[in-house]
Amino acid sequence: MLLAIKFLGESLMKARKTIKAKILELRKGKEELLRREYENFQRYLHGDKSVPLYSATKQQAERLLKRIGKPKERKEYPLILRHDVYRARTKLTQYWLKIPIHGVRGGINVPIKPHTPIAEDMVCREAKIVRRKGEWFVYITVEAEIPEKNPSNVLAVDLGIHNTATTINSIDKKPKFYGKKLRAIRGHYFHLRRNLPNRKAVRKVGNHEKRIVNHELHEISKAIVQEANRTNSVIVLGELKGLRKNGNGKGRRFRRKLNSFPYYKLASFIEYKARWLGIPVLEISEAYTSQICSRCGQKGSRVRGLFTCPHCGLNLNADYNGARNILKRALGKLHKEPLSSAGAGLTQPELLAEAKSQ
C-alpha cells in the first residue's frame, strides 16, 4: 500500500561538498612565496595590520575576524582564498590552483592532487590552504546542481548519548545502532585529559581527539546516507533546537556528555552527504519522543537505556523507541504535505496505522 505524496514536477537541489587536495612539491621560489603569504595572513589576524597581503585575501581575513572575534593565541588559521582560484586540465597536470600573492602579478600556479575527482560541472565556491607538518593542503568547497530523488521510504534517525545514532526504516523495523566506538574514544580522552600536567598537553590531546572524532562522525554519517540511498529513502532527523535544555534536572555526568557531544556536526555531515546524492533531508520536532511510548502514545519511563510503558507493557531500547516516534511523526507529516517539488510515493508500514490511530 502506498502513501501518495503530491507531485509538483522534477527539481534540482544545490549541493556543496569539500574536496581535500595536497599541494604537490613546489620549487623553492614558490614555496617561499606561499609561506610568506600564509604567515602574513596569520600575523594580520593576530593584529599586525601593516603586513603586505593581497587585497582580496585581506578582505577574507576581515570576514574571518568578524566571524571568530578574537583569534586564539598561537593558532594557525586556514588561508582563505577567493572563489576563482581553481584551475583544471592544463598541459602539465590535471589540477592546478592559482594562489594570489601580494606583489606578484598573476600570483603563482601550484599543482594539486585531490582525494576525489573534480568534475567539470562543479563550481568552486571557496578554497582554504592549511599547513601541516611542513606540507601544504587545500580544501576546495565545490557546488553542483543535483537532481532530487523521489523517495519511496523513510529513514528516521534518532541522535542520542548512549547510541550516537539509531536508525529505523519504514520498510525494515529492525533498528541499527551507531557510535559504540565513538563512545569509547570520547571516554578514553576524557579520562586522559584529567591526568595531563598543563594546558599545552591538554590542547595537543584535544586536537588529536577532535580528528579521531571527526573521522568517526564521517563514518557514521556515510553509513546512514548509504542506507538511505540503497533503500530510496528520505532521511528524517529530529530538530536539534533546544537540545541542550534536555540536560536540565539531570546529573552532572549526563549534562557533561550532552553538552560536549557534536550533534550539530553529525547532523550537518548527514545533510551535506545526502544532498550530494539528491536525497531529501527532513527535520521533525522530537519533543517528547524519548518520553512517550511508540506503541500506545502514553507517557512512559526511561531508565538506563530501557524504555518501559506502564500502560501497554512495552519494554524497548530507549533510543529505538525514540526513532520509532520520529518515524511515525514523519509519516504523518508526509501524508498531509508534499515532501518537495519532486514529490514521492512512500511505503505505508504498520507504524503509519498506529500514527493515524493516535
Residue pairs with C-beta under 8 A, 6 or more apart in sequence:
1 347
1 348
2 152
2 345
2 346
2 347
2 348
3 331
3 334
3 335
3 345
3 346
3 347
3 348
3 352
4 345
5 334
5 338
5 339
5 343
5 344
5 345
5 346
6 338
6 343
7 342
7 343
8 338
8 340
8 341
8 342
8 343
9 341
9 342
9 343
10 147
10 148
10 341
10 342
11 147
11 148
11 340
11 341
11 342
12 145
12 146
12 147
12 148
13 145
13 146
13 148
13 275
13 278
14 143
14 144
14 145
14 146
14 275
15 143
15 144
15 145
15 146
15 272
15 275
15 276
15 278
16 125
16 141
16 142
16 143
16 272
16 275
16 276
17 141
17 142
17 272
17 273
17 276
18 139
18 140
18 141
18 142
19 114
19 115
19 116
19 118
19 139
19 140
19 141
19 142
20 114
20 115
20 137
20 138
20 139
21 95
21 97
21 112
21 113
21 114
21 115
21 137
21 138
21 139
21 140
22 112
22 113
22 135
22 136
22 137
22 138
23 34
23 97
23 110
23 111
23 112
23 129
23 135
23 136
23 137
23 138
24 93
24 110
24 111
24 112
24 113
26 34
26 110
26 136
30 108
30 110
33 101
33 104
33 108
34 99
34 101
34 108
34 110
34 129
34 136
36 101
37 53
37 54
37 57
37 79
37 99
37 100
37 101
37 102
38 79
38 129
38 131
40 51
40 52
40 53
40 102
41 53
41 57
41 61
41 77
41 79
42 76
42 77
43 51
44 51
44 53
44 58
44 61
45 61
45 64
45 65
45 71
45 77
46 71
46 73
52 102
52 103
53 61
53 102
54 100
54 101
54 102
54 107
56 81
56 82
56 100
57 79
57 80
57 81
57 82
57 100
57 102
60 80
60 81
60 82
61 80
63 80
64 77
64 80
65 71
68 77
71 77
76 130
76 131
78 128
78 129
78 130
78 139
79 128
79 129
79 130
80 126
80 127
80 128
81 99
81 100
81 126
81 127
81 128
81 129
82 100
82 126
83 124
83 125
83 126
83 127
84 98
84 124
85 97
85 98
85 99
85 100
85 124
85 127
86 95
86 96
86 97
86 98
86 118
86 124
86 127
86 140
87 95
87 96
87 97
87 98
87 109
88 94
88 95
88 96
88 118
88 120
90 96
92 111
93 111
95 111
95 112
95 113
95 114
95 118
96 109
96 110
96 111
96 112
97 109
97 110
97 111
97 112
97 127
97 138
97 140
98 106
98 107
98 108
98 109
99 107
99 108
99 109
99 110
99 129
100 107
101 107
101 108
112 138
114 140
118 140
118 142
119 144
121 144
121 145
122 142
122 143
122 144
123 142
123 143
123 144
124 140
124 141
124 142
125 141
125 142
125 143
126 140
126 141
127 138
127 139
127 140
127 141
128 138
128 139
129 136
129 137
129 138
130 136
130 137
130 138
130 139
131 137
144 276
146 275
146 276
146 277
146 278
147 278
148 278
148 280
148 340
148 341
148 342
149 232
149 277
149 278
149 279
149 280
149 342
150 232
150 342
150 343
150 344
150 345
151 228
151 232
151 233
151 234
151 279
151 280
151 339
151 344
151 346
152 232
152 233
152 344
152 345
152 346
152 347
153 169
153 170
153 171
153 231
153 232
153 233
153 234
153 346
153 347
154 169
154 170
154 233
154 234
154 236
154 327
154 330
154 331
154 334
154 346
155 167
155 168
155 169
155 170
155 224
155 227
155 228
155 231
155 233
155 234
155 235
155 236
156 167
156 168
156 169
156 170
156 236
156 323
156 324
156 326
156 327
156 330
157 165
157 166
157 167
157 224
157 235
157 236
157 237
157 238
157 270
157 323
157 326
158 165
158 166
158 167
158 238
158 286
158 289
158 319
158 320
158 322
158 323
158 326
159 165
159 237
159 238
159 240
159 263
159 266
159 267
160 166
160 318
160 319
160 322
161 254
161 257
161 258
161 261
162 183
162 305
162 318
162 319
163 177
163 178
163 179
163 180
163 319
164 178
164 179
164 182
164 183
164 220
164 261
164 266
165 177
165 178
165 179
165 220
165 224
165 266
166 175
166 176
166 177
166 178
166 317
166 319
166 320
166 322
166 323
167 175
167 176
167 178
167 224
167 227
167 323
168 174
168 175
168 176
168 320
168 323
168 324
168 327
169 227
169 231
169 233
170 233
170 327
170 331
170 346
170 347
170 348
170 349
170 351
170 352
171 231
171 347
171 349
172 231
173 349
173 351
175 317
175 319
175 320
175 323
176 227
177 319
178 220
178 223
178 224
179 216
179 220
181 216
182 213
182 216
182 217
182 220
185 209
185 212
185 213
185 216
186 209
186 213
186 260
186 261
189 205
189 206
189 208
189 209
192 205
193 202
193 205
193 206
196 202
196 205
213 262
214 265
217 262
217 265
217 266
217 269
218 269
220 266
220 269
221 266
221 269
221 270
221 273
222 273
224 235
224 270
225 235
225 270
225 273
225 274
225 277
225 279
227 233
228 234
228 235
228 274
228 279
229 277
229 279
233 279
234 279
234 280
234 281
234 282
234 330
234 334
234 339
234 344
234 346
235 270
235 274
235 279
235 280
235 281
235 282
236 281
236 282
236 283
236 284
236 326
236 327
236 330
237 267
237 270
237 271
237 281
237 282
237 283
237 284
237 326
238 283
238 284
238 285
238 286
238 289
238 322
238 326
239 283
239 284
239 285
239 286
240 263
240 264
240 267
243 258
243 263
244 258
244 259
246 258
247 254
247 255
247 258
247 259
250 258
270 281
271 281
274 280
274 281
275 281
280 339
280 340
280 342
282 330
282 333
282 334
282 339
284 326
284 329
284 330
284 333
285 329
286 322
286 325
286 326
288 299
289 322
289 325
289 326
289 329
290 302
290 307
290 318
290 321
290 322
290 325
291 299
291 300
291 302
292 298
292 299
292 300
292 325
293 299
293 300
293 307
293 309
293 311
293 312
293 314
293 321
294 314
294 316
294 321
294 322
294 324
294 325
294 328
294 351
294 354
295 309
295 312
295 314
295 354
296 309
296 311
296 312
296 314
297 358
298 309
298 310
298 311
298 312
300 307
300 308
300 309
300 310
300 311
300 314
301 307
301 308
301 310
302 308
302 318
305 317
305 318
305 319
306 315
306 316
306 317
306 318
307 314
307 315
307 316
307 317
307 318
307 321
308 314
308 315
309 315
314 321
316 324
324 351
327 351
328 351
328 352
328 354
328 355
328 358
329 355
331 346
331 348
331 349
331 351
331 352
331 355
332 352
332 355
332 356
334 344
334 346
335 352
